[in-house]
Amino acid sequence: MTKQSSFLKIFILLVLVTASISCNLVSTLNPFPTLEPAVPETPVLSTSNAPAFTYSITESQMNEYAASAIDNNPDAFIQDLEITLPEGLAEIIGQFVQGPLKTEIRLIARPYADAEGNLKIEVVEADLGPIPMGSEMLDTISVYIEDILTSSLEPASMNYRIDSVLITGGVLTLSGQQR
């Protein structure tokens, strides 16, 4: 096995584990401890009679949720996870630990709603230690994360159409309507 293919397998495993931890949190924990639905500042216009919704989550709520999941899984490959929400992006930084191997991971993603109202993730930058990933690897990681996200949210997501995803001021807000 070459160093490059070995590194690629470790990185893909890292991304899958990170996404899996995040997605499994949704199914194993109750809603975020202090999460309150956001009240839209302007009315949400809808072309159908379906009820509209707006759901917001802060950086600190995301970090509490991730920390709780890692604490509940002592064998987690990801440690010291920190999530920040710079304008329009989600940045995840942590330590990847596998036996004696320990290195920093960093992933920057842009969540968005596609034309069908599904939540999508575009990984725009990723580093494993000091090594940045190329565009083909970013596309591959995006597909893996979307597959995990889709399989984890499938039953609930079929009932909702996401019209917009907004990240501003350290808050991620999803707006949409019931299908």
C-alpha positions in Angstrom: 0.0 0.0 0.0 1.4 3.4 -0.9 1.7 6.3 1.5 -0.7 8.3 -0.6 -3.5 5.6 -0.6 -2.9 4.9 3.1 -3.2 8.6 3.9 -6.3 8.9 1.7 -8.0 6.0 3.6 -7.2 7.5 6.9 -8.5 10.9 5.8 -11.8 9.4 4.5 -12.2 7.5 7.7 -11.6 10.7 9.6 -14.3 12.5 7.7 -16.7 9.7 8.0 -16.2 9.4 11.7 -16.6 13.2 12.2 -19.8 13.2 10.1 -21.0 10.0 11.8 -20.5 11.5 15.3 -22.5 14.6 14.2 -25.2 12.7 12.6 -25.6 10.1 15.4 -26.0 12.9 17.8 -29.3 13.7 16.2 -30.6 10.2 16.8 -29.2 9.6 20.3 -29.8 12.9 22.1 -32.9 14.9 22.7 -33.0 18.4 21.2 -30.3 20.9 22.0 -30.4 21.9 25.7 -31.4 25.6 25.3 -32.6 25.6 21.7 -35.5 27.9 20.9 -37.0 28.3 17.5 -36.2 31.6 15.9 -38.9 34.0 15.1 -38.5 35.4 11.6 -38.0 39.2 11.5 -40.0 39.4 8.3 -42.9 37.2 7.3 -42.0 34.1 5.3 -43.9 34.1 2.1 -45.0 30.7 0.8 -46.6 29.8 -2.4 -48.4 26.9 -0.8 -50.6 26.4 2.3 -47.9 24.4 4.0 -46.7 25.8 7.4 -43.4 27.7 7.3 -40.6 27.2 9.8 -37.4 28.8 10.9 -34.9 26.9 13.0 -31.7 28.5 14.4 -28.7 27.0 16.3 -25.7 28.9 17.7 -22.0 27.9 17.7 -22.1 27.3 21.5 -25.2 25.0 21.1 -23.4 23.0 18.4 -20.3 22.7 20.5 -22.2 21.6 23.6 -24.0 19.0 21.5 -20.7 17.7 19.9 -18.9 17.7 23.2 -21.7 15.6 24.8 -21.5 13.1 21.9 -17.7 12.8 22.2 -18.0 12.4 26.0 -20.6 9.6 25.5 -18.2 7.8 23.1 -14.8 7.3 24.8 -13.5 5.5 21.6 -14.2 8.4 19.4 -11.5 9.1 16.8 -12.2 12.8 17.1 -11.3 14.7 20.2 -11.3 18.4 21.2 -13.8 19.3 18.5 -14.6 22.9 18.0 -17.2 24.2 15.6 -17.3 27.9 14.5 -19.7 29.6 12.1 -17.9 32.3 10.1 -20.2 34.1 7.6 -21.8 31.6 5.3 -19.5 28.7 6.4 -19.1 26.0 9.1 -15.6 25.3 10.3 -14.8 22.1 12.2 -11.5 21.8 13.9 -10.4 18.9 16.1 -7.8 16.3 16.9 -7.8 13.0 15.0 -6.5 10.2 17.3 -5.8 6.7 16.0 -3.5 4.7 18.3 -0.2 6.7 18.4 -1.2 8.9 15.5 -2.6 12.3 16.6 -3.0 15.2 14.2 -5.2 18.2 13.7 -8.1 18.1 11.3 -9.8 21.0 9.8 -12.9 21.1 7.6 -14.7 24.1 6.1 -18.1 23.5 4.6 -20.8 25.6 3.0 -24.3 24.2 3.8 -27.0 25.2 1.3 -30.5 24.1 0.1 -30.7 22.6 -3.4 -33.5 23.2 -5.9 -35.6 20.3 -4.4 -35.4 21.7 -0.9 -32.8 19.3 0.5 -29.9 20.3 2.8 -26.6 19.9 0.9 -23.0 20.4 2.1 -20.1 21.6 -0.1 -16.7 21.0 1.5 -14.7 24.0 0.3 -11.5 23.3 2.3 -10.0 20.4 4.3 -6.7 19.8 5.9 -5.3 16.7 7.7 -2.4 18.0 9.7 -0.4 20.4 7.5 -1.6 18.7 4.3 -4.4 20.5 2.3 -6.8 18.3 0.3 -7.2 18.8 -3.4 -10.5 19.6 -5.2 -11.2 16.0 -6.1 -10.8 15.0 -2.5 -13.1 17.8 -1.4 -15.8 16.6 -3.8 -15.4 13.1 -2.5 -15.7 14.2 1.1 -18.8 16.3 0.2 -20.5 13.3 -1.3 -19.7 11.1 1.8 -21.0 13.7 4.2 -24.2 14.2 2.1 -24.7 10.4 2.0 -24.4 10.2 5.8 -26.6 13.2 6.3 -29.2 11.9 4.0 -29.4 8.5 5.6 -29.5 9.9 9.1 -32.2 12.5 8.3 -34.1 10.6 5.7 -37.4 10.0 7.5 -37.8 13.5 9.0 -36.4 15.3 6.0 -39.0 13.9 3.7 -41.6 16.0 5.4 -39.8 19.4 5.0 -38.5 21.6 2.2 -35.6 23.8 3.1 -35.7 27.1 1.3 -32.7 28.8 2.7 -29.6 28.1 4.9 -28.1 31.3 6.4 -25.0 31.5 8.6 -24.4 34.9 10.1 -23.2 36.2 13.4 -22.3 32.7 14.7 -25.9 31.4 14.1 -27.0 28.8 11.5 -30.6 29.3 10.5 -32.7 27.0 8.3 -35.9 28.3 6.8 -38.5 26.3 4.9 -41.9 24.8 4.9 -43.6 21.5 5.5 -44.0 19.5 2.2 
